[in-house]
Amino acid sequence: MHWKSAHDLWNKLKNSYKGVKKEKEVKLQFFRAQFESLKMEEDENIASHFLQVGNVVNSIIGIGE
């Protein structure tokens, strides 16, 4: 309630949303890079590899992609 007008409040909300959007893009880039670098190790079984893939995919889906 320290804003003098609805316009001031709107600008504050708009700037906050820009930060959230930028953070989402950075996280998405991180998870995409993680997904692209996934590879199954020689001593790893298929179930644990699928679990890793699933975790990264769920993180990407959780962001809204």
Buried (B, 14 or more C-beta within 10 A) or exposed (E): EEEEEEEEEEEEEEEEEEEEEEEEEEBBEBBEEBBEEEEEEEEEEEEEBEEBEEEBBEBBEEBEE
